[in-house]
Every structure is written in structure tokens, then in C-alpha cells.
């Protein structure tokens, strides 16, 4: 029996192969399909989740390495029915095109804002360089991160 | 010329089938029907209170097939609780059509957009006519029909209100799902009127008044995509997100050289791996669009299937497999470049005299094959149920897929149910349904619901790539600085030895050919066995680079300003074939070019190492001009600072979506021209995953300004036409900045990097 803590909820389940990347356990066993499969080798960032608050590529992380840690996925980014300011900005600025990479983009951006509440363009470059968007929504991603940062700073005042 | 003996079906024919067969005619509509809540729920699976109003095409209503009767609520449902459901008929692949098409209905319906719910329509030709995403045609194809649908419903709702108040319908106005009697101020909501409206007969078409462009309130505004909230909260939206109780997971190993067959494999080792339920050698069939021969592994989870696939070792019989080599094609093309060309595409006047007497420019352009590399790998969920099959599939051509699955499994088309699901990008890859056929075949074979998922490596090596190509151009400018001759020997590829596939051709009517008095276009074809495909803005995405760069080369040779030279070439404003949206309108071209140069500050002084580049291209009924502002360092590090886009695609439907498509096209165009290529050796694509296929990343994104011409032509799509001008605009800007001409795609081949 394996125990994982995902989005502040404890999941107990059987797993034949604990080397199975976390991505597939989230998607196939726990039904959390918001985290996406893109490349399987940590190149595209579509599978980004947080492990103890820091972004990891779940396609390349053995599930055994996530046991006993706090995992957050896109499904857990909004709290108590309240959208994260990034999610709100993503909707307001109509960021997605196909939308497939956006969960990963949001998770990378959420980590950025948790450490750097008022990021510069350079901070955004560094935080987001690992997330591919084949549709090319980068301009809006940058704008939405700035907008969410503004929202957070206003809420903090 | 040879033909791969393995392929019985023509690749050219299939490419054409994927995007042809458009029907732009306006259908007749059926009488509306009303349904009880219970029936409605049974038909749609959706909850609704009260009664609903729906329209279908007349041919659907008259049809005796069970199909038409099982789902007659084609476009609009207004229920008593005030909810308005609009069905989005065409596949959503990231082009924003699931938002745009319902907006057209809602505009004419005067529906309150806030209370509109959009639902993906089922795949059903009888109800919806053609459903597909390709050729930037969805807006064009649906514009008339959807406006009429909305106006029809609005008219009927208003008529009920007018009858009720015993006033003339002309005294009534509609706004945000409410009918108002102007004189008395009395009001009815659509929800209150829907039931009675459904009892009216369909009014005469002549009594339906469509709005004029100036009356639009919703169209042209910025609306966020209808799925955005679900997308940012990680809801199951995509093909790969589908789950069915008892579903198994499959992977499919095929020969990396197309056409190879399974000779032997370590099947017994694989059968004993954890979670593996089936290992099947699929014979495949004699068709380049699948299913191909290979080994299928079915397991209880995706990971177990993937882990087993890693251990799988297949020996391939490559007797009939493709042996294509890109390096050898390049070498052949370079040799052929200075020969006359085997076939003549077009000849006007005489090129020889001006080419020998005037100022002459010769240039050899070439571009590589590229892969689609859409973010969501190919996948399909299929559930064979004995005498029918249900599929959930991200595809651009659900109807064609449905028909081919029916044919493959020998089922009646009515027994194939295709659920449209959101596609994580497509770019032309999903015009072909090979993965859908594979999933259907597997589900039938194992008699269980199954989700087939391709790896990124599968997606790369089984792609239908954009063809590479070569152009040996010669041109001249006379003493007045006018273009006096244009000669192009185009070296392209052929699959059947007879003609290039659809996306590998050069058209006589491509700008600027019709404007040139002394013109010679010839062609030589190299054989190529690996089936090629259609990649965003097929043929335009490469021809624009070649043609718009060479026009600039000639302008430079003539010592003329590029803008003046280009405008002179376009000549007086005219539609080269009046009324045909597929044909260039020079007036619209001139307008976008003038506007883009104004917005971008054409001619302004720039620092050393900086340059502006201009390009125009007409494709997919869209006229688009772009100016790129770049700088280049001495060691060839390129920075694209800003790209200005001006497009004339008629009235814009969703301004936010339209801008997004242009921004994305700029990024895609830049990404592709900078460093993307799929090189082939021994029939295999060398690039296996993103580490070898460097899609542009966020830090290298330029500023992008997008503007639309306010024009009254029928609207056209934006998935493609903003992409082609990007590469030549950047290439011309590099020349302006450095004096160095780029003639190769990707430009990393010429030493440029970001």
C-alpha cells in the first residue's frame, strides 16, 4: 500500500511499480488528469507539479521519491473554490490557445510568484524557460504573470 | 520514378481528401421541434428545465435515418431556466473555433453571452454538414449558416412576443436575451418565449433580417475562450484525459522507416511484464494512413504499457520500407538547380533577354522538412461494443475519421460514434486519423475499451512532415528599377512519380507570378516514399519565405525601397478574380502593407546592427503583412525585438482569439525558421524528442503588435494566414541589419542563433 499526499488529501493505493513516474500515477490511478504528458523526458514542462512547493517534472520523477512529500497539482492550485490570481489572469487575458501546456505553465508561474512576488521580465524568463507552448502564447503568459503579481500585491495591501 | 510498392492508396489523394469537399452553400432549415425535459435529457445527456427550441438542417429532418432523429437539436437550445446552449460544430484544436462559431449565432440571436453555454457538437454530417478544422475555413464555411440560425431564432422569439402583445413585430427590439416592445416598454425573456416559439413555423428566408457589420455588439469584441476556466483548473478536456470504467491502455510500436513490417520481436518477454494484458502483432494494412504493421502492447496502466514498450525489441523487414535520405536529396537538388527543370509550370513572355541584359540576381533557396510536434501526442480512446464503436478522439477531421473507422471495422457509419474532444494542438497533423484507426482496431481485437497513447518519439517518427524543397531563382530589374524577369526552377518531391503532393506544388497564380510579363516556372521532382502531410499554411509557409525574400533581393538590386518596389509590383487595386475569396485582391494587399509599414515606423533611423524587414503574403483568403525589427550581433546572435502584423480577414469574430492566432503564428513562424528541421536518413527521422527539436521558448518571444483592417468582405479564418509572412519579414530584416541574405530554413543552418 502506497500513501501519497496530493493537494492536501491523502491517497492510499496499490502500486506494482514504485518507479512509475508520478505523472502516470496522478493521471491513471488518482484520476488527476490536469497534469499532462508531453515528452516523457523533462523537456517540455507540461507535467510540472509542485513537490513541497517547488516545481518538478512529474514525467521523470519516480513515485517512490514523492512519498511523504506534499504534492500540489493544477487541481490543487485554487483553494476553497477561489481561483489563484494566476488562473484568474489566465482567463481574463485569454491566454490559452489549445491549452494543453497551460497547467504546467501555471505551476511554474505559481512557484515564481511564491518566491518572487513582483517578478521582472528576466525573472519570468528564467522561471518559464522550461515550459514549451507550441501554440506560442508566451506573450500573454508574461502579461498574465505580471497581472497576477499586481493582483497579489494589491490584495496584500 | 518509383512508387513505394507498399502503398495502395495515393498520398496525394488523401492529402486532398483531408481539406477538400467544402460546402459553402446555405442549407434549408427544418421546422423547430419541442421536446419534453425527459426526451431532451435522453437525447443529449444534458440537464434542462422546461422545453427547448432546436433547429436542424432540413435534410436532417427529412431523413429517415435513425441518426437524424436521435439528435435533432442542432445549434440552439433555449430552456425555460434562461440557459442558452449553443453547439460548437467544428473541432477545437487551439484555433478558438469553439468560442468563435457560437459567437456568430449569439450575435444574430441577441443572446446574452454571459448566459450562453457552449457544448461540443456530436460528429454528424446529416445535422451539421461538413465538420472539420483545416485550411482556416471554419469561419468562412459557417458564417452564413450560423448567422441565419441565430437570426431565425431571434425572429421567431420576437414574433411570439409581438403576437402576445398584439403588436407589429417591427415595434419590438431584442437585446441580451430579452424582447422589448419599444413603445410600451413591455418585456419578455427568451426563456419565457422559447416554448411558444418552438410551435411556430419557420419564417420565410426573405423575412429574416441579418444585421449589418455596424450593428455588431458581440462580434469584434474580446471574449475569453469558453473552455478557459476548465483549462486553468485542470479539468478533463482533452482526448488523452478520457477515462472509461474498465479501460485498458495501449501503445503501438511501428517501424521507424515507413512501410516496414514486423519480422520478429521478443513478444514472450513482453507478455510477462507487470500489468501487460495483451501483446499483439498487428498486420496493418496496405495504406500509408494506417493502421500500419506493428506491435501493440496493452496494459493496465499507461506506465506499464510504456515500460513494456521500452523493453520491446522488434526486428523489421524493411524490404518495402522508405529509404529516404535528406542529405542525398540536398545533394541532388544542388546538382539539378542549374538545369532547366523537367516540367514547365508556367511561361510568359521571354525571360532570357532581360536576364542577360538587365541587372540580374540568382539565388538558391532551400528549406528542410519539419514535424508538427503538437503538444498533445496522438491518442484515441475507443470502445468497441460488438455491433458498434464509440470513440473519443482529438482530430481535425472527425467525419472522415468516422467513415474510415466504419470501413476498417466493416460497420455502418451510423454505428460509429465519434465524440469531439479538445485537441492539444494539431497544425495539420490531425487531418489524418491513423491513430484513430489504430485504437479502433485494438479495441475490436481485445474486445474492451482502450486508450491508445503515442510517445513523443512515436509522434516524431510517425509524423506526416511538411516537405522540404529547393528553388533556383533568377530575376532581373531594368534600368528604371522595375522587375523585368522572374525565373524559378522548383525542385520538389513526388510520392507517385507523377506530380508533387498537394503541399509540395508551386502555383501559377501565386503572387507575384500573375504580375510578371517575363516569367518562367519549371519543376523537377525527386522521389520520396515517406508520406508527407499538411503543415499549418501548407505550401504558403515556405513559398512566402522564398518569394518575399527574393522580391526584396530584387528591390535591393534595383536600389529601390522595398516598400515602393512591392507596391509597384502589386499595381493598381483590383481583385484578380472578382468574388473569389481564394484569389488575391491587390487593393487589400496594398492596404495591409501600407498600414503595417506605418505602424512599424518603416524608414525610421535604427542603431547599427538593427534592421526592419517587410513581407506580405496572401493565403487562406487572408491578406497579411508583417514587419520585423531585429538586431544581429557580429557572431550572429539574432534578437527579434518586435513584429508588427496587419491582417485583412474581413470582420473579426473574436478580437482576442484573432489576436491570439496572429501572436501564435508569429511565434510558430519564428520557432520554425530558427532551428526546426526533421532530417531523414534510411527513411528515419533523426529527431526523436524536444531536445533535438528546439521549439522556441518564452525568453525569445518578441513584442507582437496585431492590427486588423476594418473591412466588409466576408470574414475568413486566422489559424494560418499570419504565419507565412513571418519568416521572410525576419529574413529581410536580417539583411537590413547585416547585409547578409538568408536563403536556408532553418536559419541555424547559416549559423544564426538566438
Contacts between the chains, C-beta under 8 A, distances in Angstrom:
chain1	res1	chain2	res2	distance
A	16	B	274	4.9
A	16	B	275	6.3
A	16	B	304	7.5
A	17	B	274	5.8
A	17	B	275	7.8
A	17	B	303	6.9
A	17	B	304	7.1
A	17	B	307	6.9
A	20	B	301	7.4
A	20	B	303	4.4
A	20	B	304	7.9
A	20	B	307	7.7
A	21	B	303	6.6
A	24	B	301	6.2
A	24	B	302	5.1
A	24	B	303	3.8
A	24	B	306	7.7
A	25	B	303	7.7
A	27	B	302	7.0
A	28	B	249	7.2
A	28	B	301	4.5
A	28	B	302	5.5
A	28	B	303	7.1
A	29	B	301	7.2
A	31	B	243	6.6
A	32	B	234	7.3
A	33	B	234	7.4
A	33	B	236	5.0
A	33	B	240	7.5
A	33	B	241	4.2
A	33	B	243	7.4
A	34	B	233	7.3
A	34	B	234	2.0
A	34	B	235	7.0
A	34	B	236	7.9
A	35	B	234	7.1
A	36	B	238	7.8
A	36	B	240	7.5
A	36	B	375	7.6
A	36	B	376	7.3
A	36	B	424	7.4
A	37	B	240	6.7
A	37	B	302	7.8
A	37	B	377	6.9
A	37	B	453	7.3
A	38	B	375	5.5
A	38	B	376	7.7
A	38	B	377	7.5
A	38	B	456	6.9
A	38	B	690	7.9
A	39	B	456	4.5
A	39	B	689	5.5
A	39	B	690	5.1
A	40	B	306	7.5
A	40	B	455	6.0
A	40	B	456	5.9
A	40	B	689	7.7
A	41	B	456	7.6
A	41	B	689	5.8
A	41	B	690	7.8
A	41	B	691	7.0
A	43	B	689	6.2
A	43	B	690	3.9
A	43	B	691	5.4
A	44	B	375	7.0
A	44	B	690	5.4
A	46	B	375	6.2
A	73	B	234	6.7
A	74	B	232	7.8
A	74	B	233	6.9
A	74	B	234	3.4
A	75	B	233	6.9
A	75	B	234	4.6
A	77	B	233	7.5
A	77	B	234	7.7
A	78	B	233	6.1
A	83	B	232	7.5
A	83	B	233	7.5
A	86	B	232	7.9
A	87	B	232	4.2
A	87	B	233	6.5
A	90	B	228	6.8
A	90	B	231	7.9
A	90	B	232	4.6
A	91	B	224	5.4
A	91	B	228	4.6
A	91	B	229	5.8
A	91	B	232	6.1
A	92	B	224	6.7
A	93	B	224	7.9
A	94	B	222	7.0
A	94	B	223	7.5
A	94	B	224	4.3
A	94	B	225	5.8
A	94	B	228	6.6
A	94	B	656	4.4
A	94	B	657	7.2
A	94	B	660	6.4
A	95	B	228	7.7
A	96	B	94	7.9
A	96	B	225	6.1
A	96	B	227	7.7
A	96	B	228	5.8
A	96	B	231	5.1
A	96	B	232	7.5
A	97	B	94	4.0
A	97	B	95	7.4
A	97	B	96	7.0
A	97	B	425	7.9
A	97	B	660	5.9
A	97	B	661	7.6
A	97	B	664	5.6
A	98	B	93	6.4
A	98	B	94	2.9
A	98	B	374	7.6
A	98	B	375	6.7
A	98	B	376	7.3
A	98	B	422	7.4
A	98	B	423	6.6
A	98	B	424	5.0
A	98	B	425	4.4
A	98	B	426	7.7
A	99	B	94	7.2
A	99	B	225	7.8
A	99	B	227	6.8
A	99	B	228	7.6
A	99	B	231	3.9
A	99	B	237	7.0
A	99	B	422	7.0
A	99	B	424	7.2
A	100	B	94	8.0
A	100	B	238	6.3
A	100	B	375	4.3
A	100	B	376	4.7
A	100	B	424	2.9
A	100	B	425	6.2
A	101	B	375	5.2
A	101	B	424	7.8
A	102	B	231	5.6
A	102	B	232	6.3
A	103	B	231	7.8
A	103	B	232	7.8
A	103	B	234	5.2
A	106	B	232	6.2
A	124	B	698	7.2
A	125	B	698	6.4
A	125	B	699	3.8
A	126	B	699	8.0
A	128	B	697	7.8
A	128	B	698	4.5
A	128	B	699	7.7
A	129	B	697	5.2
A	129	B	698	6.2
A	129	B	699	5.6
A	130	B	697	8.0
A	131	B	697	7.9
A	131	B	698	7.2
A	132	B	375	7.0
A	132	B	690	6.5
A	132	B	695	5.1
A	132	B	697	6.7
A	133	B	375	7.6
A	133	B	667	7.9
A	133	B	698	7.6
A	134	B	373	6.3
A	134	B	374	5.9
A	134	B	375	4.7
A	134	B	425	5.0
A	134	B	427	7.6
A	134	B	668	7.6
A	134	B	695	6.0
A	135	B	94	5.1
A	135	B	375	7.9
A	135	B	425	6.1
A	135	B	664	4.8
A	135	B	667	7.9
A	135	B	668	7.5
A	136	B	663	6.4
A	136	B	664	3.9
A	136	B	665	7.4
A	136	B	666	7.0
A	136	B	667	2.7
A	136	B	668	5.2
A	136	B	671	7.1
A	136	B	696	7.3
A	136	B	701	7.5
A	137	B	660	7.0
A	137	B	663	7.3
A	137	B	664	6.5
A	137	B	667	8.0
A	138	B	667	6.2
A	138	B	696	7.9
A	138	B	697	7.7
A	138	B	698	4.3
A	138	B	701	4.0
A	139	B	663	5.4
A	139	B	667	7.7
A	139	B	701	5.7
A	139	B	703	7.6
A	139	B	704	5.6
A	140	B	660	7.2
A	140	B	663	7.2
A	141	B	698	6.4
A	142	B	698	6.9
A	142	B	701	7.4
